[in-house]
Amino acid sequence: MLLEGKVAIVTGGTRGIGRAIVEKFLEHGACVLFTGTSSVSPEMEARLKEIGGEWQFAQADASSSADAEQVVKTCIEKFGRVDVLVNNAGITRDTLLMRMSEEMWDEVMRVNLKSVYNYTKAVQPVMLKQRSGSIISMSSVTAIGGNAGQANYAAAKAAIIGFTKSVAKELGSRSIRCNAIAPGLIDTDMTQKLPQEVRDTIAKGIALRRTGRPEDVANTALFLASDLSAYITGQVLICDGGM
């Protein structure tokens, strides 16, 4: 029960990595408020009830600062505090730069990058008052190595790293930690779009010889959310199986 007594907000928590983090946090005793653009599936709701613990879903647009402020307000009203923020909401609009429309660029920047600004800024007053908190933002190995056809995604995820390191220095004196996770190829709805032969080729280049599971990233988030990482801030933890 590494998160017993803690309250967490998880954006983009209805599927994939976000859902795995919500479930992992509940299993370890946290109260969780998670967001998404669509409602919670009956299957997920049944799973959360099976796990137990206190949770609440808020339908919200991560790229909206007003929605972010309302989500934080709702969390305070229900749970009284915010100890952990996981900035996980994200999308892809993949294509080569020569074919990438301005709309595709702007949409990825709004959802993947502006959302991190929105929620980090919204929880900052709460955590400053508490003089504690852990902010975890989802980057990507693409931010470090780049990837053809993902210039918009890579740019947004790279910006998250710079944002994370800067905010860590701004808030560290108040015992607020800010770290990022850079997942590799993880089995989610987003990566299922890749042809199987492409996935198999990538897997052969991974030291552990397999693609990652959402729970692999959730375990990394659990570590950064818990007091086990009390002296870690401004870091990027790569979770890619040795890609």
N, C-alpha and C positions, 0 to 999 in steps of 0.2 A: 504493500500500500504506500508507494512512494509519493503519492500526491494527496494523501489524506488531509482534509481541511483546506485544500486549495481550490480556487475557482478559476476556470479557464474559459476563454473565448477562442473558438476555432472557426475561421472563415473557410468557406467552401467545404463544409463538413458532411455533405450528403452522399459522397461517393469517393472511390479511389483512396488516395493517401489521406485526405481529410477525414473520411469516414473511419479509416483504421486508427487515426489519432484520437478521434472522439471515443471510440470503443476502448482503446488502450487507457486513456485517461480515466474513464469511468471505472474500468477494472482496478485501477490503482487509487480509487477513492476520491477523485476530484468531482466537483460539481461543474457541469459543462453547459455552456450556451454556444450553440453552433449555428452557422448561417448557410444559406444557399439561395439560389434564384428560383428553385422549384421546391415543392413540398417534399416532406420525408416519405419515402416509399413504405408501404405496409410491412414489407420484409425487414427493412432497417428498424422500423419502430418496434417490431416484435423482438428483434435481436437486442435492442437497447433495454427493453423491459426485462428480458432474460438476464442481462448483465446486472441490472439494478442500478441504484444510485440516482442522484438528482440531475436532470438535464432539461433543457428547453431549446426549441428550435425557433429561429427568427428568419423569416423570408426577407432578404435584403440584397441590394445591389452593392457589391464590394467597391465599385468605382464611385459611389455616391458618398460624399463626406457627411451629408445629412443622415443617411442611413447608418453610417458608422457611429455617429454620435448617439443615435437612437438605440442602437444595439448595446452600446456601453451603458447607457442610461437604464435600459431594461435589465441588464446584468446586475447593476448595482441595486436596483429596486428588488430583484428577486433573491440575490445571493449576498449582497452587502459589500462586495469587494471584487477586485480582479487581480489575481496573482500571476496568471499566465495568459499571454496572447500568442496565438499561432496564426500568422499571415500565410494562409495556404491557397486562397482563391486564385485560380489561374486558367487561362485558355491558350490555345494555339491557333494561329492562322498561317499555316506554313505554305510557302511558295518561294521561288527564287526572287531576289530583289527586283529584277527587271520586270517581273509580273506582279509585284506587290503593290496594291493600291494604298493610297493614303489612309483610307478607312481601315484597312487591315492593320496597318502600322498603329494608328491611333487607338483602335479597339484593344489590341494587346497591351499597349502602354497603360491604358485606363484601368483594365482589369488586373493586370499582373503587377504593375508598379504603383499606380496612384492609390490602389487599395491598401498597399503597405503604408504609404504616407497617411492615408485617412485613418486607419485603425490605430497606428502607433501614436499619432497625434491625439486621438480621442481618448486613449487609455493613459496617456502621459500624466495628466493632472491627478488621476486616481492613484497611480503608482508612486508619484512624487509625494503625495500625502501619506501613503503607507510606508514610504521609504523602503520599498522592496518591489520586486517584480521580475519576470523573465519574459522577454519578447523574442519569439522565434519566427523567422521569415524563411519561406521556401524559395531557394534559388535553384540552380541546376548545374550539372557538369557542363552543359552547353555554354554557360556564362564564362567558363574558364577556357574551354577548348574551342568554342564556336561550333557551328554545324551548318552546312550548306542547306539553304531553304528555310532557315530559322533566324534570319538576321533580326527580325523584330523581337522574337522570343528571347534570343541570346542577349540582346541589348537591354531588355527589361530586367532579365535575371542578373545580368552583370551590375546594373544600377542598384539592385537590391543589396549586393555585397558592399558597395561603397556607402550606401545609406546605413546599413547595419553597423559598419565599423565607425561611422561618424556618430551615430546615436549612442553607441556604446560608450564613447568618450564623453558625450554630453551628460549622460545619465548615471555613469558609474559611481560618482560620488554619493549618490542616493541609494546605492545598493540595487540598482536596476540593471539587469544584464540584458544584452542584445546580441543574439547569435543567428547564424543562418545555416541551413542544411542544403547541400547540393546533391540531390539524388541523381543516380545514373538512369539506366533503362529499367523502369519499374512497370510491372504488369498492371495496367489500369485501362479504363475505357479510352483514355487519350492515346496510349501507345498501341492499343489493339488495332488502330488504323493502319499500322505498318504491316506489310506483307510478311507472312511467316518466314519466308526464306531470308528476308532482311533481318528479322529478329534472331534467327538461328546464326547468321553470320556475325552479328554483334556479340551474341553470347559466347562464341568461340574466342573472342578477343577479351573476355572478362576473366580475371584470374580465378574466380570461384566457379567459372563455367556455367553460370545460370543468370537469368535476369532476376531483378529484385522483386520482392513482394511488398505490398503496401505496409505490412506489419514491420518490415525491416526499417522503413523510414519512421514508422510510428514509435519504434523502440528508441531511435535516435532522438526523436522529439521528447519522449518520456525522460530520457537522461538530461536533456537541456532544461526541461521544465522543473525537474526535481532538484533537491538540495545537494544531490551528488555532484552537480556541476556548479556549485556555489562560487568557485574561483575561476570560472571560464566566461569570458565575455569578449565581444568583438571578433569572434572566430567563425570560420566556415567549416563545418563538418561534412566531408564528402562521404556519401553513402552510395557507392557504386560497385561494390564487389571486386574492386581492383581492375576497373575497366582500362 
